[in-house]
């Protein structure tokens, strides 16, 4: 459980800072429009701020998934006796170059699959957002 917390902490701040940047980039006119239409603060966040900040949030998520992959490997270097980080260290220590490079290739593939999966989910959300009738 501590490795999971470390990985979540490793990727959290990228998404958090990008979300704040996206919220800050929403033009003041939207606040005035929301006030004129009687929108509550939560309605403004859900219907305006979130969608205007979504490009920033999605960029943060794409970077965070890569950082979290690195964080998991670092946590396994430090704290466990199993996992890919442990395999990398033991392969280096025992000079098993084939295992070392094979592990690195698997890590690169895992990082690529996680990134592409995240990008596909974000693209699907963007497609759903642009459908007619979306409010």
Buried (B, 14 or more C-beta within 10 A) or exposed (E): EEBEEBBEEBBBEBBEEBBBBBBEEBEEEBBEEBEEEEBEEEEBBEBBBBBBBBBBBBBBBBBBBBBBBBBBBBBBBEEEEEBBBBBBBBBEEEEBEEBBEEBEEEBEEBBEEBBEEBBEEBEEEEEEEEEEEEE
